[in-house]
Amino acid sequence: MMAAETETADVVIVGGGPVGLLLACELGMAGVRPVVLERLPEPSPEIKANGLIGQVVRFLDHRGLYERFDGVADAPQPVPGYLFGAIPLNLAALETNPMTVLPATQQRIEQVLRARAHELGVEIRAGHELTDLRQDEERVTAQVRHADGTYELRARHLVGCDGGRSTVRKRSGIDFVGEIGHDLVSRAAYATLPASMLDPETGELEVPGHGRLSPVFTFNRTPHGIFAFAALPDGNHRLLTLEWGAPPEGDERPLTIEDMRDSVRRVLGTDVPLTAPSGSGPHMLRRLVGRNTRLAERYRSGRVFVAGDAAHVHSAVGGPGLNLGLQDAANLGWKLAAHLQGWAPPGLLDSYHTERHAAGLRVFMHTQAQTALMTPGPEVTALRDLFGELLYSTDNIRRIADLLSGDDLRYPTTSAHPLAGHFAPDLALETGGGPARLAELMRTGRPVLLDLGGEPYPAQAAADWKDRVDIVAATCPEPPATALLVRPDGYVAWAANPDETSDEARDGLRRALAGWFG
């Protein structure tokens, strides 16, 4: 082992998964020098997330990253349907639908974000593991181990994006509060389904003794659990079962295809002779026992922060994990950069905990509610019937869609306009440089003051902030306000109320500019 050496960085990010990589990109765009420490020497082949939902898809569009997944420069489009607790949601009934979806494996998500981080000059150190940390009034010092020895890395701030078992969270003394249950077993696997049971036109699965099942990952609830399946591009299928009770095969040994087949038989009440998947893989084969719902008591401890799974773990039902975690990174990135560059107003860094802890609580609520709605039992069946009747109302569908996407969350703000505190709508604009969407104006990662009314006060009020706020005059059909101030993470910090005078609006805008941007 070589002798320990000390290096420096602006920010140390522990964890090179999607959350850590997006945070590194946000800091790099702002001119901050982060170093990412990733424990694994190579990207993990483990199958985890299969896509993104909700507001984070729109945020990736703000950064020009959405089009990198499929090469299409158009805005993200909402999906016509989704599920809540295995109950279908008819989102096509909504006049405005907040549910956007980006199908992509976690490996692909990391690949896109890693490429962007490299473009921005971010240093990613694979095979470097944080073993300990300490902080004082000026710095955080990370103890790092890698194949050739150990060293110290000092930075102004350190962010733990290192998962549910976060070393950063533990070493910082941040409590992880929540509940653990042992009654639920989730099994997921890639497998080959018998061709004789598959409808070649619809992809539906005809199970003798049970009936016809949809291939679009509809959660089929039976008296014994949940079964779902989805076709994969290579001809295999992804299968999922949820069973309440102890796993018969025991949770100490790895899951096998035979175990998966047995679980499907128990849930459906009949045999589906699935076999191992074709192709070289990697192939999913995973068992998760119990329910772990935990939230960091605080997202900040001095100069140390936690984000993503290091700050919250919960059920994966509904797929909210990366929407929650990646928006942690989007929220924290610009605030850290502002602090390091010397223009952050008092309390800006503390607002990270205030805003994102509240978001975590919302996800905790709805994932536990969805899990409860899928539980076997006649009482739950009755509850599902009642819940399904409530979803005949488009108002109720909208509330659930807002909850799943994150649109229901409103950050604290001094502005009374209905848009303030919410993620900004993607307005179709006509600017001096031609047509543009609001998302395209956000590509710089800077705040944007959008003047939609042609009045002189927005530019006059913001003159002192021109070094850190982009001022854009534009028009659009049916403008939601005469002026909008949009934070770098896409949330509206202030909007002009229609009943305000120009003087009142100018004063409110200046308060918002000073309160958020120094």
C-alpha positions as CSV (number, residue, x, y, z in Angstrom):
1,M,0.0,0.0,0.0
2,M,1.3,3.4,-0.9
3,A,1.3,6.2,1.6
4,A,-1.8,8.2,1.9
5,E,-1.9,11.4,-0.2
6,T,-4.3,14.4,0.0
7,E,-6.1,15.8,-3.0
8,T,-8.7,18.5,-3.4
9,A,-12.0,19.0,-5.3
10,D,-14.9,21.4,-5.2
11,V,-17.4,18.7,-4.4
12,V,-17.0,15.0,-3.8
13,I,-19.9,12.8,-5.1
14,V,-19.9,9.3,-3.6
15,G,-21.7,7.0,-6.0
16,G,-21.6,6.8,-9.8
17,G,-25.1,5.7,-10.4
18,P,-27.8,7.8,-12.2
19,V,-28.2,10.2,-9.3
20,G,-24.5,10.8,-8.7
21,L,-23.9,11.2,-12.5
22,L,-26.7,13.7,-13.0
23,L,-25.5,15.7,-10.0
24,A,-22.0,15.7,-11.5
25,C,-23.5,17.0,-14.8
26,E,-25.4,19.8,-13.1
27,L,-22.3,20.9,-11.2
28,G,-20.1,20.6,-14.3
29,M,-22.5,22.8,-16.3
30,A,-22.3,25.5,-13.6
31,G,-18.5,25.5,-13.8
32,V,-18.0,23.6,-10.5
33,R,-15.3,20.9,-10.3
34,P,-16.8,17.7,-8.9
35,V,-15.0,14.3,-8.4
36,V,-17.2,11.2,-8.6
37,L,-16.1,8.2,-6.5
38,E,-17.6,4.9,-7.7
39,R,-16.9,1.8,-5.7
40,L,-17.3,-0.6,-8.6
41,P,-14.4,-0.8,-11.1
42,E,-16.8,-1.4,-14.1
43,P,-20.4,-0.5,-14.7
44,S,-22.7,-3.0,-13.0
45,P,-24.5,-5.5,-15.4
46,E,-27.2,-6.0,-12.8
47,I,-30.7,-5.3,-14.1
48,K,-32.4,-2.6,-12.0
49,A,-34.6,0.2,-13.3
50,N,-36.3,-0.1,-16.6
51,G,-37.3,3.4,-17.2
52,L,-38.2,6.9,-16.0
53,I,-41.6,8.4,-15.3
54,G,-43.0,11.8,-14.4
55,Q,-41.3,15.2,-14.1
56,V,-37.7,13.9,-14.4
57,V,-38.4,13.0,-18.0
58,R,-39.3,16.6,-18.7
59,F,-36.3,17.8,-16.7
60,L,-34.0,15.6,-19.0
61,D,-35.7,17.4,-21.9
62,H,-34.6,20.7,-20.2
63,R,-31.0,19.5,-20.4
64,G,-31.2,18.2,-24.0
65,L,-30.7,14.7,-22.7
66,Y,-34.1,13.2,-23.5
67,E,-33.4,13.1,-27.2
68,R,-30.2,11.2,-26.6
69,F,-32.2,8.1,-25.7
70,D,-34.1,7.8,-28.9
71,G,-32.6,10.4,-31.2
72,V,-35.9,12.3,-31.4
73,A,-35.8,16.0,-30.6
74,D,-39.5,16.4,-30.0
75,A,-40.9,17.0,-26.5
76,P,-41.8,14.1,-24.3
77,Q,-45.3,12.9,-24.9
78,P,-47.7,11.7,-22.1
79,V,-48.8,8.1,-22.0
80,P,-52.6,7.2,-22.4
81,G,-52.7,4.9,-19.4
82,Y,-50.9,3.8,-16.2
83,L,-51.5,1.8,-13.1
84,F,-52.1,2.7,-9.5
85,G,-52.0,-0.3,-7.1
86,A,-52.7,-2.5,-10.1
87,I,-55.8,-0.5,-11.0
88,P,-55.8,1.0,-14.5
89,L,-55.8,4.7,-14.9
90,N,-57.4,6.2,-18.1
91,L,-55.0,9.1,-18.5
92,A,-56.4,9.7,-22.1
93,A,-59.4,11.2,-20.4
94,L,-57.4,14.1,-19.0
95,E,-57.2,17.4,-20.8
96,T,-53.6,17.9,-19.7
97,N,-51.8,14.7,-18.8
98,P,-48.6,15.0,-16.6
99,M,-47.5,11.3,-17.0
100,T,-44.5,11.1,-19.3
101,V,-42.5,7.8,-19.6
102,L,-39.0,7.1,-20.9
103,P,-38.3,3.4,-21.3
104,A,-34.6,2.7,-20.7
105,T,-32.6,0.3,-18.7
106,Q,-30.5,1.6,-15.8
107,Q,-27.4,0.7,-17.8
108,R,-28.6,2.9,-20.7
109,I,-29.5,5.8,-18.3
110,E,-26.0,5.6,-16.7
111,Q,-24.4,5.4,-20.2
112,V,-26.1,8.6,-21.4
113,L,-25.4,10.5,-18.1
114,R,-21.8,9.3,-18.0
115,A,-21.1,10.4,-21.6
116,R,-22.5,13.9,-20.7
117,A,-20.4,14.1,-17.6
118,H,-17.3,13.3,-19.6
119,E,-18.2,16.0,-22.1
120,L,-18.4,18.5,-19.2
121,G,-14.9,17.4,-17.9
122,V,-16.2,15.6,-14.8
123,E,-13.6,13.2,-13.3
124,I,-15.1,9.8,-12.5
125,R,-12.9,7.5,-10.5
126,A,-14.1,3.9,-10.9
127,G,-12.9,1.4,-8.3
128,H,-12.5,4.1,-5.7
129,E,-14.4,3.5,-2.4
130,L,-15.2,5.9,0.4
131,T,-14.3,4.3,3.7
132,D,-14.7,7.2,6.1
133,L,-15.2,10.9,6.2
134,R,-14.8,13.8,8.6
135,Q,-15.7,17.5,8.3
136,D,-14.8,20.8,9.9
137,E,-16.1,24.3,9.4
138,E,-14.3,24.7,6.1
139,R,-13.9,21.3,4.5
140,V,-15.0,17.6,4.2
141,T,-12.2,15.1,4.1
142,A,-13.0,11.7,2.4
143,Q,-10.9,8.6,3.1
144,V,-10.7,6.7,-0.1
145,R,-9.5,3.2,-0.9
146,H,-8.6,1.8,-4.4
147,A,-6.6,-1.0,-5.9
148,D,-3.2,0.7,-5.4
149,G,-3.7,2.1,-1.9
150,T,-5.5,4.8,0.0
151,Y,-5.6,8.6,-0.1
152,E,-7.5,11.6,1.3
153,L,-9.7,13.8,-0.9
154,R,-10.7,17.2,0.6
155,A,-13.6,19.3,-0.7
156,R,-16.0,22.1,0.2
157,H,-18.9,19.7,0.2
158,L,-19.6,16.0,-0.1
159,V,-22.8,14.3,-1.4
160,G,-23.7,10.7,-0.7
161,C,-25.4,9.1,-3.7
162,D,-24.3,5.7,-2.6
163,G,-27.5,3.8,-2.2
164,G,-29.7,2.5,0.6
165,R,-26.8,1.2,2.6
166,S,-25.0,4.6,2.3
167,T,-21.7,4.9,4.0
168,V,-22.0,8.6,3.8
169,R,-25.3,8.7,5.6
170,K,-24.0,6.4,8.3
171,R,-20.7,8.2,8.8
172,S,-22.6,11.5,9.0
173,G,-24.9,10.4,11.8
174,I,-28.1,10.9,9.8
175,D,-30.9,8.7,11.1
176,F,-32.7,6.5,8.5
177,V,-36.3,6.4,9.9
178,G,-39.1,4.1,8.7
179,E,-40.6,0.7,8.8
180,I,-39.4,-2.8,7.8
181,G,-42.0,-5.6,7.0
182,H,-41.2,-9.2,6.3
183,D,-44.5,-10.4,4.8
184,L,-43.9,-9.5,1.1
185,V,-41.7,-11.4,-1.4
186,S,-41.0,-10.0,-4.8
187,R,-39.5,-12.1,-7.6
188,A,-38.5,-10.9,-11.0
189,A,-36.9,-12.8,-13.8
190,Y,-36.2,-12.8,-17.5
191,A,-37.6,-16.0,-19.0
192,T,-38.8,-17.6,-22.2
193,L,-42.5,-18.3,-22.2
194,P,-44.0,-21.2,-24.3
195,A,-44.9,-20.1,-27.8
196,S,-48.1,-22.1,-27.7
197,M,-49.4,-19.8,-24.9
198,L,-48.6,-16.5,-26.7
199,D,-50.9,-14.8,-29.1
200,P,-48.5,-13.7,-32.0
201,E,-50.7,-10.7,-32.8
202,T,-51.4,-9.2,-29.4
203,G,-48.6,-10.8,-27.3
204,E,-51.2,-11.8,-24.7
205,L,-50.6,-14.9,-22.7
206,E,-53.3,-17.6,-22.6
207,V,-52.9,-19.6,-19.4
208,P,-55.1,-22.7,-19.3
209,G,-57.0,-22.8,-16.1
210,H,-56.6,-19.1,-15.5
211,G,-57.4,-17.1,-18.7
212,R,-55.9,-14.5,-21.0
213,L,-53.3,-12.0,-19.6
214,S,-52.1,-8.7,-21.1
215,P,-48.4,-8.3,-22.0
216,V,-48.2,-4.5,-21.2
217,F,-47.1,-5.1,-17.6
218,T,-50.7,-5.0,-16.3
219,F,-50.6,-6.2,-12.7
220,N,-52.9,-9.2,-12.5
221,R,-54.2,-9.6,-8.9
222,T,-55.3,-13.1,-7.8
223,P,-56.3,-14.5,-4.4
224,H,-52.7,-15.5,-4.0
225,G,-50.7,-12.5,-5.1
226,I,-49.7,-10.5,-8.2
227,F,-48.4,-11.6,-11.6
228,A,-47.2,-9.3,-14.4
229,F,-45.2,-9.8,-17.6
230,A,-43.8,-7.7,-20.4
231,A,-42.2,-8.6,-23.7
232,L,-38.6,-7.7,-24.2
233,P,-37.0,-6.7,-27.5
234,D,-35.0,-9.9,-27.7
235,G,-38.1,-12.2,-27.6
236,N,-37.8,-13.0,-23.9
237,H,-40.2,-11.8,-21.3
238,R,-39.8,-10.1,-18.0
239,L,-41.9,-11.7,-15.2
240,L,-42.8,-10.4,-11.8
241,T,-44.6,-12.0,-8.9
242,L,-45.6,-10.6,-5.5
243,E,-46.5,-13.0,-2.7
244,W,-47.4,-12.2,0.8
245,G,-45.8,-14.6,3.2
246,A,-42.4,-16.3,3.8
247,P,-40.6,-17.5,0.7
248,P,-40.9,-21.4,0.6
249,E,-37.4,-21.7,-1.0
250,G,-35.8,-19.5,1.6
251,D,-34.2,-16.2,0.9
252,E,-30.5,-17.2,1.5
253,R,-29.8,-18.8,-1.8
254,P,-30.0,-17.2,-5.2
255,L,-33.3,-17.3,-7.1
256,T,-33.6,-19.9,-9.8
257,I,-35.9,-20.3,-12.9
258,E,-37.5,-23.2,-11.1
259,D,-38.2,-21.0,-8.1
260,M,-39.8,-18.4,-10.4
261,R,-41.9,-21.1,-12.1
262,D,-43.1,-22.3,-8.7
263,S,-44.0,-18.7,-7.7
264,V,-46.0,-18.2,-10.9
265,R,-47.9,-21.4,-10.3
266,R,-48.8,-20.4,-6.8
267,V,-50.0,-17.0,-7.8
268,L,-52.0,-18.1,-10.9
269,G,-53.1,-21.4,-9.6
270,T,-51.8,-23.3,-12.6
271,D,-48.5,-24.1,-14.3
272,V,-46.8,-21.9,-16.9
273,P,-43.8,-23.9,-18.2
274,L,-41.4,-21.1,-18.5
275,T,-37.7,-21.7,-19.2
276,A,-34.4,-19.9,-18.9
277,P,-34.1,-16.9,-21.3
278,S,-32.3,-17.1,-24.6
279,G,-29.3,-15.0,-25.4
280,S,-26.2,-14.0,-23.6
281,G,-27.7,-11.5,-21.1
282,P,-27.3,-10.0,-18.6
283,H,-30.6,-11.5,-17.4
284,M,-32.6,-10.5,-14.4
285,L,-33.1,-13.1,-11.7
286,R,-33.9,-11.4,-8.4
287,R,-35.7,-12.0,-5.1
288,L,-36.5,-9.2,-2.7
289,V,-37.9,-10.2,0.7
290,G,-39.7,-7.7,2.9
291,R,-40.7,-4.1,2.7
292,N,-38.2,-1.4,3.6
293,T,-39.6,2.1,3.8
294,R,-37.1,4.5,5.2
295,L,-36.4,8.3,4.9
296,A,-33.4,10.2,6.0
297,E,-34.3,12.3,9.0
298,R,-32.4,15.1,7.4
299,Y,-30.8,15.5,4.0
300,R,-28.0,17.6,5.2
301,S,-25.4,17.3,8.0
302,G,-23.1,20.3,7.8
303,R,-21.2,20.2,4.6
304,V,-22.5,16.7,3.8
305,F,-25.7,15.9,1.8
306,V,-27.5,12.7,0.8
307,A,-29.5,12.1,-2.3
308,G,-31.3,9.3,-4.1
309,D,-31.5,6.0,-2.3
310,A,-29.1,7.2,0.3
311,A,-31.9,9.5,1.4
312,H,-34.9,7.3,0.8
313,V,-35.8,3.7,0.1
314,H,-39.4,2.5,-0.6
315,S,-41.4,0.1,-2.7
316,A,-40.8,0.1,-6.4
317,V,-44.5,-0.2,-7.2
318,G,-45.3,2.5,-9.8
319,G,-41.7,3.1,-10.7
320,P,-41.1,6.4,-8.8
321,G,-37.6,5.8,-7.5
322,L,-35.5,7.5,-10.2
323,N,-38.1,10.3,-10.6
324,L,-37.5,11.0,-6.9
325,G,-33.8,10.5,-6.8
326,L,-32.8,12.3,-10.0
327,Q,-34.9,15.3,-8.9
328,D,-32.9,15.4,-5.7
329,A,-29.8,15.9,-7.9
330,A,-31.5,18.5,-10.0
331,N,-32.6,20.4,-6.9
332,L,-29.2,20.2,-5.1
333,G,-26.9,20.8,-8.1
334,W,-27.7,24.5,-8.8
335,K,-27.9,25.4,-5.1
336,L,-24.5,23.9,-4.4
337,A,-23.0,25.7,-7.4
338,A,-24.6,29.0,-6.2
339,H,-23.0,28.5,-2.8
340,L,-19.6,27.7,-4.2
341,Q,-19.7,30.7,-6.6
342,G,-20.6,33.0,-3.7
343,W,-24.0,34.3,-4.7
344,A,-26.3,31.9,-2.8
345,P,-28.8,33.8,-0.6
346,P,-29.0,32.7,3.1
347,G,-30.9,29.5,3.6
348,L,-30.6,28.3,-0.1
349,L,-28.7,25.1,0.8
350,D,-31.1,24.3,3.7
351,S,-34.1,24.6,1.2
352,Y,-32.8,21.3,-0.4
353,H,-33.9,19.3,2.7
354,T,-37.2,21.3,3.0
355,E,-38.2,20.7,-0.6
356,R,-37.0,17.2,-1.2
357,H,-37.9,15.6,2.2
358,A,-41.5,16.7,1.5
359,A,-41.2,15.0,-2.0
360,G,-40.0,11.8,-0.3
361,L,-42.9,11.8,2.1
362,R,-45.4,11.9,-0.9
363,V,-43.7,9.0,-2.6
364,F,-43.7,7.0,0.7
365,M,-47.5,7.6,1.0
366,H,-48.5,6.5,-2.4
367,T,-46.2,3.5,-2.7
368,Q,-47.5,2.1,0.6
369,A,-51.1,2.9,-0.5
370,Q,-50.5,1.0,-3.8
371,T,-49.0,-2.0,-2.0
372,A,-52.0,-2.1,0.3
373,L,-54.4,-2.1,-2.7
374,M,-52.6,-5.1,-4.2
375,T,-52.8,-7.2,-1.0
376,P,-54.9,-10.4,-1.3
377,G,-58.2,-10.6,0.7
378,P,-61.9,-9.9,0.3
379,E,-61.7,-6.6,2.2
380,V,-59.0,-5.3,-0.2
381,T,-61.1,-6.5,-3.1
382,A,-64.0,-4.4,-1.9
383,L,-61.7,-1.4,-1.4
384,R,-60.4,-1.8,-4.9
385,D,-63.9,-1.9,-6.3
386,L,-64.7,1.3,-4.5
387,F,-61.4,2.9,-5.6
388,G,-62.2,1.9,-9.2
389,E,-65.5,3.6,-9.0
390,L,-63.9,6.8,-7.8
391,L,-61.7,6.7,-10.9
392,Y,-64.7,7.2,-13.1
393,S,-64.2,10.9,-12.2
394,T,-61.5,12.7,-14.2
395,D,-60.8,15.0,-11.2
396,N,-59.7,11.9,-9.2
397,I,-57.7,10.5,-12.2
398,R,-56.0,13.9,-12.4
399,R,-55.1,13.8,-8.7
400,I,-53.6,10.4,-8.9
401,A,-51.7,11.2,-12.1
402,D,-50.3,14.4,-10.4
403,L,-49.3,12.3,-7.4
404,L,-47.5,9.7,-9.5
405,S,-45.7,12.2,-11.7
406,G,-44.8,14.5,-8.9
407,D,-46.9,17.4,-10.3
408,D,-48.9,17.6,-7.0
409,L,-45.9,18.9,-5.1
410,R,-45.6,22.6,-4.6
411,Y,-42.4,24.0,-3.2
412,P,-42.7,26.9,-0.7
413,T,-42.8,30.3,-2.5
414,T,-43.7,33.9,-1.7
415,S,-45.6,34.2,-5.0
416,A,-49.4,33.6,-4.9
417,H,-49.7,32.7,-8.6
418,P,-51.0,29.1,-9.1
419,L,-47.9,28.2,-11.2
420,A,-45.4,29.3,-8.5
421,G,-43.7,26.4,-6.8
422,H,-44.7,23.9,-9.5
423,F,-42.7,22.5,-12.4
424,A,-43.0,24.9,-15.3
425,P,-45.2,24.0,-18.3
426,D,-43.4,23.5,-21.5
427,L,-44.7,26.6,-23.3
428,A,-44.4,26.9,-27.1
429,L,-42.8,30.3,-27.5
430,E,-42.0,32.8,-30.3
431,T,-38.8,34.6,-29.3
432,G,-36.5,37.1,-31.1
433,G,-34.5,34.2,-32.3
434,G,-37.5,32.3,-33.6
435,P,-39.8,29.6,-32.2
436,A,-38.6,27.7,-29.1
437,R,-40.0,25.6,-26.3
438,L,-39.3,26.7,-22.7
439,A,-37.4,23.4,-22.3
440,E,-35.0,24.6,-24.9
441,L,-34.4,27.8,-23.1
442,M,-33.3,25.8,-20.0
443,R,-30.5,24.0,-21.8
444,T,-27.9,26.3,-20.2
445,G,-28.8,25.2,-16.6
446,R,-29.3,28.9,-15.7
447,P,-32.5,30.6,-14.3
448,V,-34.8,32.0,-16.9
449,L,-37.0,35.1,-16.5
450,L,-39.6,34.8,-19.2
451,D,-41.3,38.1,-20.2
452,L,-44.6,37.2,-21.9
453,G,-46.4,40.5,-21.5
454,G,-44.1,42.9,-23.4
455,E,-43.9,45.2,-20.4
456,P,-40.7,47.0,-19.4
457,Y,-40.7,46.1,-15.7
458,P,-39.4,42.5,-15.9
459,A,-36.1,43.4,-17.6
460,Q,-35.7,46.5,-15.4
461,A,-36.3,44.6,-12.2
462,A,-33.8,41.9,-13.1
463,A,-31.1,44.2,-14.4
464,D,-28.9,43.5,-11.3
465,W,-29.1,39.8,-11.9
466,K,-28.1,39.6,-15.5
467,D,-24.9,37.8,-14.7
468,R,-26.8,34.8,-13.4
469,V,-30.4,35.0,-14.8
470,D,-31.3,34.8,-18.6
471,I,-33.9,37.3,-19.5
472,V,-36.0,36.2,-22.5
473,A,-38.9,38.2,-24.1
474,A,-41.3,36.0,-25.9
475,T,-45.0,35.5,-26.9
476,C,-47.1,32.4,-26.7
477,P,-50.7,31.4,-27.2
478,E,-52.8,31.8,-24.0
479,P,-49.8,32.8,-21.7
480,P,-50.3,31.5,-18.2
481,A,-48.8,34.7,-16.8
482,T,-47.3,37.9,-18.1
483,A,-43.9,36.9,-16.7
484,L,-42.4,33.8,-15.2
485,L,-39.1,33.3,-13.2
486,V,-38.0,29.7,-13.6
487,R,-35.3,28.1,-11.4
488,P,-32.5,26.0,-13.0
489,D,-34.3,22.8,-11.9
490,G,-37.4,23.7,-13.8
491,Y,-39.6,25.0,-11.0
492,V,-41.4,28.3,-11.1
493,A,-40.0,30.6,-8.4
494,W,-42.3,33.5,-9.2
495,A,-45.1,34.4,-11.6
496,A,-47.0,37.7,-12.2
497,N,-50.5,37.7,-11.0
498,P,-53.0,39.2,-13.4
499,D,-54.6,41.4,-10.7
500,E,-51.2,43.0,-9.7
501,T,-50.1,46.4,-10.9
502,S,-46.8,46.7,-12.6
503,D,-45.2,48.2,-9.5
504,E,-46.5,45.3,-7.3
505,A,-45.3,42.7,-9.9
506,R,-41.9,44.4,-10.1
507,D,-41.5,44.4,-6.3
508,G,-42.6,40.7,-6.1
509,L,-40.1,39.8,-8.8
510,R,-37.2,41.5,-7.1
511,R,-38.0,39.8,-3.8
512,A,-38.1,36.4,-5.7
513,L,-34.8,37.2,-7.5
514,A,-33.1,38.1,-4.2
515,G,-34.6,35.2,-2.3
516,W,-33.5,32.6,-4.8
517,F,-30.5,34.1,-6.6
518,G,-28.8,36.4,-4.1
